Amino acid sequence: MEWKPGRVVKNLRGHDKGFYAVVAFDGQYVYIANGRSRLLEKPKRKNPRHLAATGTLLPAGEMATDKKLRAALWPFNFGAGAQDVEERDSLG
């Protein structure tokens, strides 16, 4: 898996489960943000084994501000397709 900035991932471990966007990858850790609890200026450092990639890559414009990032991740967390994404991820 290539951890490109903008890739939407699901956090599988920890108290902050949900969907996030990859901000950076330093070779060992992935840095993720969601624009609400984890801002772009202070992303969460995660072990890649605790993340599941969705296959969606957000354009750079949707990661320009925290507000735009929240709007881009909204369908994954609360939209009608959120359950479909969770079911697809659980299948493998």
Secondary structure, DSSP 8 states (H G I E B T S, - for coil): ----TTEEEEE-SSS--EEEEEEEE-SS-EEEE-SSSS-TTS-EEE-GGGEEEEEEE--GGGGSSHHHHHHHHHHHHTSTTHHHHHHHHHH-
